[in-house]
Amino acid sequence: MKFGVVVFPGSNCDHDAYHAIGSVLGQPVEFLWHQSEQIQNFDAIILPGGFAYGDYLRTGAIARFSPVMHAVERFARRGGLVLGICNGFQILLEAGLLPGAMLRNSGLRFICRHVHVRVENTETPYTCAARRGQILKMPIAHSEGNYFCDAATLAELERNNQIIFRYTSADGLNDEAGNPNGSLDNIAGICNRERNVLGLMPHPERAVEGPLGSTDGLVVFRSMMESLVRHAASAAAPQPAAHA
């Protein structure tokens, strides 16, 4: 299994993701420069948090046109795993790989603190090692994490079970106090219909070691590893002979 971590001008969580994969989980990982279009040798791609291109126009709006994103789009269409964290989630939205958009936080302030999210769907490569309803503690650090979409899109997300994480209180309640940014329907993370592209605002890569205050982020990365192992085993298994 080989992971790639994309580095945009302004990324600031690329090394965190690299450390989580390479040092904590012990998996092969490489940085991918934003001008690269060669990603066919990777099993999973991570778009990290930060301020790609300074977010001067709109979060993720310029990064969406980076050469690497053309390759990421092709990779995703072939079924490759693509994880967008914080700014990476915003880029996935701008690229149209996930539906919806990000607004400014409801309080119009940058928020940096731990939050709690509930796992809503375990039938994805990012949550298969979790329990449905499991509460994870992970940090957020953003000014534009207020997820929004129109009513039809929200209904479709619900119908297809694409809402993967919701902000909650520590005991799992969907109350206003547990929603740090005003996100629609307490949405903290969503996936595409095919389940191979996930975006979430909390930072799992900053919750992989005890001194960081939580190890709950390991659930996301271990799920990815388990999914890739199962996929590799399935691909290597002998296929039944065809009968004339």
C-alpha positions in Angstrom: 0.0 0.0 0.0 1.4 3.3 -1.0 0.0 6.7 0.0 0.6 10.1 -1.6 0.3 13.4 0.2 -0.3 16.4 -2.2 1.7 19.5 -1.4 0.2 22.8 -2.6 1.8 26.2 -2.1 0.3 27.1 1.3 -0.3 23.5 2.6 0.6 23.3 6.3 -0.7 19.9 7.3 1.2 17.9 4.7 3.9 16.8 7.1 1.3 15.9 9.7 -0.4 13.5 7.3 3.0 12.2 6.1 4.0 11.5 9.8 0.7 9.8 10.5 1.0 7.4 7.6 4.8 6.9 7.6 5.8 7.0 11.2 2.7 6.1 13.2 1.2 3.5 10.8 4.5 2.5 9.1 3.1 2.6 5.6 5.0 3.8 2.4 4.2 7.4 1.7 5.5 10.1 -0.6 4.9 13.8 -1.1 3.3 14.8 -4.4 4.1 18.3 -5.7 1.1 20.3 -7.0 2.5 20.4 -10.5 2.9 16.6 -10.7 0.5 14.6 -12.9 2.0 11.2 -12.2 0.1 9.4 -9.5 -0.7 6.1 -11.0 1.6 4.2 -8.6 -0.3 5.2 -5.5 -3.2 3.4 -3.8 -4.5 6.4 -1.9 -4.1 10.2 -2.2 -4.5 12.7 0.7 -5.2 16.3 0.1 -4.0 17.9 3.4 -5.1 21.0 5.3 -3.7 24.4 5.0 -4.2 27.5 2.9 -3.6 26.4 -0.7 -2.4 29.3 -2.8 -3.2 31.5 0.3 -7.0 31.0 -0.2 -6.9 34.5 -1.7 -9.7 34.0 -4.1 -11.8 31.4 -2.2 -10.8 28.3 -0.3 -9.7 25.7 -2.7 -10.7 27.7 -5.8 -7.2 28.1 -7.2 -5.9 24.7 -6.1 -8.7 23.1 -8.0 -6.9 24.0 -11.2 -3.5 22.6 -10.2 -2.1 20.0 -12.6 -2.1 17.4 -9.8 -5.9 17.8 -9.4 -6.5 16.7 -13.0 -4.6 13.5 -12.1 -6.5 13.2 -8.8 -9.8 13.4 -10.7 -8.8 10.6 -13.1 -7.5 8.6 -10.1 -10.9 9.0 -8.3 -12.9 8.1 -11.4 -10.9 4.8 -11.6 -11.9 4.1 -8.0 -8.8 5.2 -6.2 -9.1 6.4 -2.6 -9.0 10.2 -2.2 -9.2 11.8 1.3 -9.5 15.5 1.6 -8.9 17.0 5.1 -10.0 20.5 5.9 -8.6 22.6 3.0 -8.4 19.3 1.1 -12.2 19.0 1.7 -12.7 22.5 0.4 -10.6 21.6 -2.7 -12.7 18.5 -3.4 -15.9 20.7 -3.3 -14.4 23.2 -5.7 -13.3 20.4 -8.0 -16.8 19.0 -8.1 -15.6 15.6 -6.7 -18.0 16.2 -3.8 -21.3 18.2 -3.7 -21.9 21.4 -1.8 -19.8 24.4 -0.7 -18.1 25.9 2.3 -19.2 29.2 3.9 -17.6 31.2 6.6 -18.0 29.9 10.1 -21.3 31.1 11.6 -19.3 33.1 14.2 -17.0 34.6 11.5 -14.0 33.6 13.5 -11.2 31.1 13.0 -11.8 28.0 15.3 -9.0 25.8 16.6 -10.0 23.2 19.1 -11.1 19.6 19.6 -14.6 18.6 18.6 -16.6 15.4 18.7 -18.0 13.7 15.6 -20.2 10.7 15.2 -19.6 8.0 12.7 -22.8 7.8 10.6 -21.9 5.1 8.1 -19.3 2.3 8.4 -19.7 1.0 4.9 -16.9 3.1 3.4 -13.1 2.6 3.1 -12.6 5.3 5.6 -14.9 4.0 8.4 -14.9 0.2 8.0 -12.8 -0.1 11.2 -15.3 2.0 13.2 -18.6 1.3 14.8 -21.7 3.0 13.6 -22.5 5.7 16.2 -18.9 5.8 17.5 -17.9 9.2 18.8 -14.5 10.4 17.7 -12.5 13.3 19.2 -10.5 15.2 16.7 -9.3 18.8 16.3 -10.5 21.4 13.8 -8.7 24.5 12.6 -10.6 26.5 10.0 -12.5 29.7 9.2 -14.6 28.3 6.4 -16.0 25.0 7.7 -19.7 25.8 7.5 -20.9 23.2 5.0 -23.8 24.1 2.9 -25.8 22.6 0.0 -29.4 23.1 -1.3 -32.3 21.0 -0.1 -32.2 18.6 -3.1 -28.5 17.9 -2.6 -29.1 17.3 1.2 -31.9 14.9 0.5 -29.7 13.0 -1.9 -26.8 12.9 0.6 -29.3 11.4 3.1 -30.9 9.0 0.7 -27.5 7.6 -0.4 -26.0 7.5 3.1 -23.2 9.9 2.0 -23.1 11.8 5.3 -20.3 10.0 7.0 -19.5 12.3 10.0 -21.7 14.7 12.0 -20.6 17.1 14.7 -22.1 16.1 18.1 -21.7 16.8 21.8 -19.4 14.5 23.7 -22.3 12.1 24.4 -23.4 12.0 20.8 -26.3 14.5 20.8 -27.1 16.5 17.6 -27.4 19.7 19.5 -26.4 23.2 18.5 -23.6 23.3 21.1 -21.8 20.4 19.4 -21.8 22.2 16.0 -18.7 24.5 16.0 -19.3 26.3 12.7 -23.0 26.3 11.9 -22.6 23.5 9.3 -25.8 22.4 7.7 -27.4 19.4 9.5 -24.2 19.2 11.7 -22.3 17.8 8.7 -18.6 17.3 9.4 -17.7 14.9 6.5 -19.3 13.5 3.3 -18.4 11.0 0.6 -19.3 10.6 -3.0 -21.8 8.1 -4.2 -19.1 5.5 -5.0 -17.7 5.8 -1.5 -14.0 6.2 -2.6 -13.8 10.0 -2.1 -14.2 11.5 1.4 -13.9 15.0 2.7 -14.0 16.0 6.3 -13.2 19.2 8.2 -11.7 17.7 11.4 -8.1 16.6 11.3 -7.6 12.9 11.8 -3.8 13.2 11.2 -3.6 15.4 14.3 -5.2 12.8 16.5 -3.0 9.7 16.0 -0.8 9.9 19.2 -1.7 10.2 22.9 0.3 13.4 23.5 -1.8 15.1 20.9 -4.9 14.6 23.0 -6.6 11.9 21.1 -5.8 8.8 18.9 -9.3 8.6 17.4 -8.0 9.8 14.0 -6.3 6.4 13.6 -9.8 5.0 12.9 -9.8 6.8 9.5 -6.4 5.7 8.5 -6.7 2.1 9.7 -10.0 1.8 7.9 -8.2 2.9 4.7 -5.5 0.3 5.2 -8.0 -2.5 5.9 -9.9 -1.5 2.8 -6.8 -1.5 0.6 -5.7 -4.9 2.0 -9.1 -6.5 1.3 -9.1 -5.0 -2.2 -5.6 -6.3 -2.9 -6.5 -9.8 -1.6 -9.7 -9.8 -3.7 -7.7 -8.8 -6.8 -5.1 -11.6 -6.2 -7.7 -14.3 -5.5 -8.0 -16.9 -8.3 -11.0 -16.3 -10.5 -13.4 -19.2 -11.3 -12.9 -20.7 -14.7 -15.4 -19.7 -17.4 -17.5 -22.5 -18.8 -18.3 -22.8 -22.4 
